[in-house]
């Protein structure tokens, strides 16, 4: 009997509050800004492999110093460069199924970098110079905008304006104004 009573309750009682109790329209606003990127983010690492861990570390440190000098010459600000710590991993004679086996035959030492190039025009030459340094391995390049937050705010405002225009266009044939809906 309880199941029958539950089934006979109007669905509207259970769904109360889920839908508006007055007419409404649903519009989506969109906006687009076409602007070339003015900033580039580069991720790379310096890698050195040698039988002696100290030698591999010295090579990485020497290459890091060379990179810092290059970035300084290219006027890349210190706040735009992140140089992570140095990592060292042994290399084994043989590896099977992801398992390291055998004796250690050398070491791989690396240091990761991330940098922002705020002048996109300087990017191609800088990448060529980085790649020319032996042991530099690029891992990612992303383009962006220096004033991204302002652009997002501008896009938001344009999308809202577009949504309002679409709503007015929809309501006008019905003799309604958008102000009467809001």
N, C-alpha and C positions, 0 to 999 in steps of 0.2 A: 504494500500500500504506500509506503514512504517513497519508493521509487516512482510510482505512478504520480504522486503529488509533485515530486520534483520535476517530472517530465511535463506536467501540465502548467507549471509556472510560466508566465510569459517571458520570453527571452529578453524583452526590453527591460524587465526589472533587473535582470542579471547584468545587462550591458549598460545600465544607466551611467552617464558620465563619460562614456567612451566616444560619443559623437556630439558635435555641436547641436544645440537646440534651435538654431536659426540658420538660414541659408549662408553658404560660404563659397568662396572660390579658392582654387589652389593654383598658384602660378610659380614659375621658376624663372629667376633672372640669371642672365649670363653676361660675362664681360671678357674681353681679351685685350691684352696689351702686347704689341709686337715691339720688342726692344732687344738689341743685341746684348749679349752678356758682357759685363765689364770687369769680371773677376774670374780667376781660375784657381781651383784647389788641386794640388798635386800631392799624391802619396807615393812614397818610394822607400826603398831600403838599400843600405850598403851591405854587401855580403862579401866576406873573405873566407876562403878555405885554405887551410894549411895543416901540415902534420903537427906543428907545434901551436898550442893554444895561444901562447904569448905572442908569437909572430902574427897569427891571424888577427888578434886584438889590436896590435900595433898598426897593421894595415888598415883596419876599419877606422881607427882613430886618425890616421894620416889622411884618409879619404874624407872623413867628416870635417877635418880642418880645411881641406881643399874646398869642400862644398860650402862651408861657412864663409870662406873668403869670396867665393863666386857669388853667393847671395848678397854679401855686403857690397861687392862691385856693382851688382844689378839693382842696388838700393831697395832690397826686400827688407822691410822693417823687422826688428827682432821680435816684435809682438806677433808677426805673421809667420813665424817659424816655430814648429814644435819638433824638438829632437828627443826621441825616447831613449831609454837606457839601452845598454849593450846586452845582447843575449848570446850565449855560447852553447852549442850542442855538439856532442861527440858524433863522429861518423864511424860506422862500423864496417867491417870487412864485407859482410853480406847481410841483407835484410830479406826475410821471407814472411809473406802474409802479414806485413806490418810489424812483425817481431824483429827486434834487433838481435843479431847473433854475431858471434865471432869477436875478434879483437878490435880495439879502437885503432883506426888508421889515420885519423885526423880530426880536425875541429872545424865547425862552421860558426863563424862569429858574424853577427848582424846588428844593425842599428836602424830603426825606422824613423822616418821623417814625414811631416805634413807641413805644407806651406801654402800660403795664400799669395797669389800674384794679383795685385790690384790693378795692374796695367795689362790688359789682355793682349795688347800689341806686343809686349815683351815676352809673352809665353812661348811662342815657337822656338825662338833662339835659346831661351833658357832650357827648354826640354832637350834640345840638341846638345847643349853643353853638359847637361846632367848625364845624358846617355853616353857621351864620350868618355866619361869617367868609368874606368873598368870596375865592375862589381856593383854598379847602380842598377837596381831592378825596379821599374815602375810598377805600381800595383793599382793605381787609380787616378783618373783625371775627371774632375767635375767642374762644370761652368756654373756661374751664379751671378748675383747682382749685389753690388755694394750697398744699395738702399732697398733691400728686399722687403723689409717691414713696411716701408712707405708704399712700395708697389702693391703689396697685399692689401693695405688699407684702401688704396685707390681702386683696385679691382673690386673689393667688397662694395664700396660706394657706387661704382658703376653698375654692378650686378643688382644692387637694391633699386637703383634708378630704373634699370631695365625691367625689373619685376613690377615696379609701380606702373610703368608705361603699359606693360602687358595687361595688368589688372584693369587699368582705365580703358584700354581698348576692348576688353571683354565686357565691361559694365556699360559702356556708352550705348550700345544698341538696346539695352534693357531700360534706358532712361535713368540709370543710377550713376552716382558719383562715388569715387573711391573713399571720400571723406565720410560718407554715410555708412560704409562697411566697417571702417576702423573705429 
